[in-house]
Amino acid sequence: MTESELDKLYRKIFERLEELEFDISDAVIHFDEIFPKASSNDIYSGTEEIPFKYREKEYKLILKKEFL
């Protein structure tokens, strides 16, 4: 296919998409609608105060790479 043929094809596709007027948010299914909510005690809540020097080595490396 030549470039001009591809351009024509893309235009046709976009014209059809505009005709459909489809709202993608209608197609999204949220996880809370599929899976029941359950509280887990083993998930980190972010409320613990752990000094940086006592954190896991991998955690420290990631933060240092991200912010230094």
TIDO-539174 format. One line per field, with one value per residue: residue in one letter; residue number from 1; x, y, z of N, C-alpha, C, CB in turn. Coordinates in steps of 0.05 Angstrom, whole numbers. Glycine has a CB too. Layout:
BEGIN
rest <- A  ...
nr <- NUM  ...
nu <- X  ...
nv <- Y  ...
nw <- Z  ...
cau <- X  ...
cav <- Y  ...
caw <- Z  ...
cu <- X  ...
cv <- Y  ...
cw <- Z  ...
cbu <- X  ...
cbv <- Y  ...
cbw <- Z  ...
// end
This chain:
BEGIN
rest <- M  T  E  S  E  L  D  K  L  Y  R  K  I  F  E  R  L  E  E  L  E  F  D  I  S  D  A  V  I  H  F  D  E  I  F  P  K  A  S  S  N  D  I  Y  S  G  T  E  E  I  P  F  K  Y  R  E  K  E  Y  K  L  I  L  K  K  E  F  L
nr <- 1  2  3  4  5  6  7  8  9  10  11  12  13  14  15  16  17  18  19  20  21  22  23  24  25  26  27  28  29  30  31  32  33  34  35  36  37  38  39  40  41  42  43  44  45  46  47  48  49  50  51  52  53  54  55  56  57  58  59  60  61  62  63  64  65  66  67  68
nu <- 17  10  32  -7  -52  -56  -65  -116  -145  -138  -166  -218  -227  -225  -268  -310  -307  -319  -372  -395  -395  -378  -371  -318  -316  -362  -351  -316  -303  -305  -260  -283  -334  -331  -300  -310  -303  -251  -221  -152  -104  -50  -31  9  -6  14  17  55  114  173  241  286  336  326  296  280  333  326  283  306  345  313  285  329  349  306  299  348
nv <- -24  44  108  148  117  93  139  153  108  113  162  145  109  141  175  140  126  174  177  137  156  137  129  116  110  84  32  15  -26  -25  -48  -53  -67  -117  -150  -167  -122  -128  -125  -123  -144  -149  -113  -57  2  53  82  70  90  85  92  116  91  40  15  -32  -56  -55  -20  28  36  44  92  126  127  150  201  226
nw <- 0  -16  10  4  -3  47  78  59  76  133  140  126  167  213  201  205  259  283  268  298  350  401  470  508  563  576  565  602  656  723  775  826  814  795  830  898  953  1000  1063  1076  1120  1111  1075  1062  1095  1098  1143  1180  1213  1190  1196  1145  1144  1162  1125  1071  1029  973  967  985  945  900  913  918  866  840  863  868
cau <- 0  25  27  -32  -73  -58  -78  -145  -155  -140  -188  -243  -230  -232  -295  -329  -305  -334  -401  -404  -398  -376  -358  -302  -321  -384  -341  -298  -315  -288  -254  -301  -359  -326  -290  -320  -282  -243  -199  -129  -86  -22  -23  20  -25  27  15  78  137  198  263  298  359  316  280  292  354  315  267  325  357  293  281  353  350  283  300  375
cav <- 0  69  126  161  97  91  163  150  88  126  181  130  97  163  184  120  128  198  171  119  171  118  139  94  106  65  5  9  -40  -20  -71  -57  -79  -146  -164  -155  -108  -142  -112  -140  -134  -152  -92  -33  24  78  96  63  109  70  109  108  72  13  5  -53  -46  -50  4  51  39  55  120  142  130  167  229  239
caw <- 0  -17  32  -1  2  76  87  53  94  159  140  127  193  232  195  216  288  290  264  319  375  423  494  519  591  579  562  624  679  746  790  848  804  789  854  923  969  1024  1076  1080  1141  1104  1056  1075  1096  1096  1169  1197  1211  1189  1188  1120  1147  1169  1102  1055  1011  946  970  987  919  882  921  912  837  832  873  869
cu <- 18  17  0  -56  -78  -72  -108  -158  -159  -163  -215  -248  -239  -260  -315  -330  -321  -364  -412  -409  -398  -360  -344  -308  -345  -375  -322  -313  -295  -284  -273  -327  -355  -318  -301  -297  -277  -220  -176  -111  -57  -13  -14  1  -12  28  39  100  163  220  276  320  350  298  295  312  343  298  285  337  337  288  306  355  328  288  327  386
cv <- 25  87  140  142  93  115  162  130  99  145  167  119  118  174  165  121  152  193  154  134  153  130  115  89  88  36  -3  -4  -37  -45  -75  -69  -109  -161  -151  -143  -125  -128  -132  -128  -135  -131  -68  -10  51  93  90  84  93  88  98  87  44  1  -17  -41  -38  -24  29  57  53  85  137  147  150  196  241  243
cw <- 0  6  28  4  32  88  82  72  123  160  141  155  213  227  207  246  297  287  287  345  399  446  507  548  596  577  585  647  702  763  813  840  799  814  879  939  994  1037  1081  1101  1133  1083  1071  1073  1094  1122  1187  1192  1213  1180  1162  1123  1153  1146  1088  1035  984  946  970  960  899  888  914  882  827  840  874  842
cbu <- -19  21  49  -33  -67  -30  -66  -149  -137  -113  -187  -243  -204  -211  -299  -321  -276  -326  -404  -383  -423  -361  -379  -272  -327  -405  -326  -283  -321  -300  -226  -305  -368  -303  -259  -334  -291  -235  -208  -114  -89  -18  -47  48  -42  15  -10  88  135  195  284  308  378  300  272  270  376  297  250  346  366  266  275  378  346  258  287  394
cbv <- 0  84  147  173  70  88  188  142  63  139  199  108  84  185  187  91  130  222  156  98  188  92  153  99  133  70  3  35  -71  3  -69  -31  -65  -148  -163  -177  -80  -172  -99  -145  -149  -180  -85  -26  22  95  90  35  131  45  112  132  82  14  28  -69  -67  -74  3  46  13  40  122  127  104  157  229  222
cbw <- 24  -44  35  -30  -11  88  73  23  95  166  114  106  202  230  165  208  297  273  237  324  374  413  513  515  605  557  536  634  673  764  801  863  779  769  854  940  977  1018  1103  1053  1166  1092  1037  1063  1121  1075  1183  1190  1233  1170  1210  1105  1169  1195  1083  1039  1008  937  996  1008  907  885  951  922  822  845  899  885
// end
